[in-house]
Amino acid sequence: MTKERAKSDVALLEREKEPAGQGSPESGQWDMTQAAKKKVTGSEVESPLASLADNELVARFLDGNGLAFPELVSRYQSRLLNFIYRTIGDRDRAEDLVQETFIRVYRHLHRFDQTKKFSTWIYTIASNLAKNELRNRSRNPLVLFQTIKKNWEADHRPLQWEDPHYRPDDLFRKRHLRGVVEKAVEQLPEHHRAVFVLREMEGKTYEEISEITGVNLGTVKSRLNRARNNFAQIVAPMLR
């Protein structure tokens, strides 16, 4: 750790120290929704670490900067909640699993290979928790959809549902389509649903999906193709 970074971290910690054992995911006082924000004269501002890359935050946390982990939480909480909720279909349980994801990350961050992408690692943990949840339960409009389907391989981007420039009637239709899509996703088989959500809703690459799910690249592509076909069959009657 450089002297400049050490001085910066010490200054940050001096401004926001907390007693040992407090503020971790395993303590009852840990509030994820506010974890990475500071109160300044009655208003909230971004964490001073917000501009750092994920792996730099990991390094800082392991060096003793207590503000780095809450910043990681702030970045991934909503994304993981959406991913797990779309996978298991139960929002309350998804919130529990997000908390469990961060607990596991907190416990095992020292084992994380910093030459890898942190996002892939944390999604792998979340994906495994979602799969375990499903295993424990033993849960075994159309023009726009066709446009999305046509562009799945070309200029691929995750599905976006809201835009501040939409007119009210467009926004209503968009929200209706979102509800239809999410209902259709819930009906996909578990192993198809996971790759579909990671690709179409999270924008992950095939390689990232392979690492997150633990299956080879060919299987990822095969499952995604079947998931898209199943999705098309499920969603089409809903949009007539």
N, C-alpha and C positions, 0 to 999 in steps of 0.2 A: 504494500500500500504506500503511495507517495505521501510526502510530508504535507503537500497542499490538500490532498483528499482527507488525510487524517485530521488536519486542522478544521476543515469544513465540517466533517462528521462530528467532531467534538463540540463545535459550536452549536450544531443542530441539537445534539443530545442534551447539552446544558440547558437549552431553551425548553425542551420538552422531555424531561426525565420522568420515569414512572417507577414505582417500587418493583423489586424483583418478583417475577411470577405473575405480575399483572399485565393486562393488555395482550395476552397471547390468545390464540383461538381456543385453547383449552380452559381458559378462565371464564367464569360466568359473566365477567364484566366487559367482555370483548364485543364491541358493536361493529359489525362489518360495514354497515351503511355509512358510518362516520369515521371509519378507521384511518383514512388517509387525509382527513381534513383538519385544519387548525382553526381555532377561534381567534380572530384578531379584531379588537374593538367591536365586538358584537356581530361580525360578519365572517363568512367562511371563505377561505382562499385555497388555491391548489397547494398540494405538498411541494416543498422546495426540491423534491426529488423527481417531480413529474416528467422532467425532460430526459431522464436517464433510460437507457435500454433495459429490458428485463434482466438480462444476464449481469449487467452492472449493478442492478438492485440486489440481485442474489449475492454478488460478491460483497457489497456493502453490508448487507445483513449479516453475512458470515463473519465480517470483520468487526461486528458489534454495533452497527447503526440500527437502533430500534425503530426508526421511521421507515426503513426500506420495505419491510414485510407488509405493513398496512398499505403502502403504495401499490404493491403487487395485488393485494386484495381489491383495492379500488379499481384496478384495471380489468380484473377477470371476474368479479362477482356477477355482474349482470349477464355477461356472455356465457358463463358456466350455468347460470340459472336457466337461461333460455335453452341451452343445449340439453341439459338434463330433463327439463320439463317436457321438451318435445320428444325426448326418448322414452320417458316413463308415463307421461300424461297425468301426473299428479303434482300440482304446484307446491302444496304444503310439504310433501315428501321431498320434492326437488330442492326446496330451501334447506331441509335437513342435510341432504347429500352435498350441497354446496359447502355447508359448514364443515361437514366431515372431510371433504376434499381439502379444504384449507388446513384443517387439523393435521392431515397426513402430510401435506406439503411442509408445514411448520416442523413436524417431527423429523422428516427425512430430507430436508433441504441440504444438509451437509453431504448427502450421498448423490446429489444431482451432478451429472456430468456437464460442466459448464462449457464444454465444446459443442453441446447440443442446444436445440431451441427449447427455452423454458415453456413456451406455449404448447408445444407438442407433449412435453412431460406432464404438465398439469391437466391437459385434456385426456391423456391416457389414464390418469388417476380417476378423473371424473367419469370417463367411459366405463372403466371397470366397476365403479360403484353403481352406475346405472344398470349395467348388465347383471350384477349381483342382485340388485333390487328386483329386476324382472324375473330372474331365476327363482328367487325366494317366493315370489308371488305365483309362480308357475303360469305366467301369462304368455301363454303361447300367442270473373266470367271467362268462357272457353277460348276465345281468340287470344287473350292475354296468356293463357296457359300454353297454347300452341307456340306463341312467340318465345316464351321461356324455354320450352322444350327444344325448339329449333336452335337456340343459342347456347345449349348446354355445353357443347364442346368448343364453340367459337366465342371468343371474348367472354370467357366465363367469369361471372361475379356472383356473390351470394345474393339471394332474393332480398329485395328492399321493398318495404311496404309503405312507408310514410315519407312525404316530401313536403316542405313548407310551401312550395309553389303550387300544390294541388288545389283545384277548386273544390268547394264543399261536396259537390256531387261526385267528383272523381275520387275524393277521399273516402266517401261512403262505399263506393264500389270496391275500392282497394281494400278497405277493412273487411268487407264481405268476402272478398276473394281470400284474404288472409285466413279467415275463419274456416272456409272450405278447405284450404290447403292443409291447415293444421289438423282438421278432422281426418283428412285422407292420410296424412302421415301417421296418425295414431293407429290406422288399420294395417299398416305395413308390418310384415314379420319383423321380429326384433333385429335380426342380423342385417336385414335390408334397411330398416329404419335408421340404424346407427350410421351407415355409410351415406345414406341419402341426406340426413341432417348435417353431417360434417361437410359434405360437398356443396349441397345446394343452399343451405342456410348459414353455414359458418365459413364457406369459401375456402376450405382446406384443400391442399393439393393431394393428388393420389398418394404421393410418398408419405405425406403427413398422416393421412388416413390409415395407411398401412402400418405405420409405427404406432399410432394411437390404438388401433383395434387389435394389433398383433397378428394380422393375417397378411399373406403375401400380396404383391401388387396385382397379379393376375386375378386373384380372388376378389380384391377390392373392385376392380373394373367389372368383373362378372356380376357381383352383387349389386353394384350401382346400376348396371344396365337392367337387371331384373327389377330393381326397385323403381326405376323410372317407368318401366312398362306397367308394373303393378299400380303405380301412382296414377298413371294416365287412365287406366281402366277404372280406378276407384273414383277419381275426381270428375271425369267426364259427365256422368249422370247428375252430379250435384250442380253442374253449371248450365244445364239445359233450361 
